[in-house]
Amino acid sequence: MNRYILQALTLLAFVPLIILAGSIFIVVLPIILSGMTYNAFNYNRMKEFYIFLVLTFVSILIALSLLGVL
């Protein structure tokens, strides 16, 4: 077989793994953002707090829709 065909097949074999890693990251992202929201609230940085609060709610909605709940 041609070398380029084998490289393309190898790249296509990693696509499901990349999709899985991305979906795991999207599901874990609300936990990370909620910690950042709590940290911003603790140090009285209210502009960051509101930004992280909105991002947390958006990431929760995205994660729930990815999991098929919404």
Helices and strands as residue ranges (DSSP letters): H 3-42, H 46-67
